[in-house]
Amino acid sequence: MSFDRSRRGSDPRQAAEAAFRAVTRKTPEGPAPEAKPAVKAGARTAAVPGLRETVSLRLDRDVLDHFQEEGPGWQERINAALRKAAGL
């Protein structure tokens, strides 16, 4: 016996997943969002101070070893070195 989902108004699994995402979604730390003017495609926006994003970055093993030598805080040290190199 096959189950015909086309006769149902909504899929319970999709509704449950949407409810789960709504409850577990992380809200960004920092000031409350304000109404923003329309931004042209490719335009840069100002970064919110103190707001961090999780990224994936590939580094050479020796570079990673250098920053991890001093123990915990190596991600902050990499961030500081990148800010210095970028002149920020």
Buried (B, 14 or more C-beta within 10 A) or exposed (E): EEEEEEEEEEEEEEEEEEEEEEEEEEEEEEEEEEEEEEEEEEEEEEEEEEEEEEEEEEEEEEEBEBBBEEEEEBEEBBEEEEEEEEEE
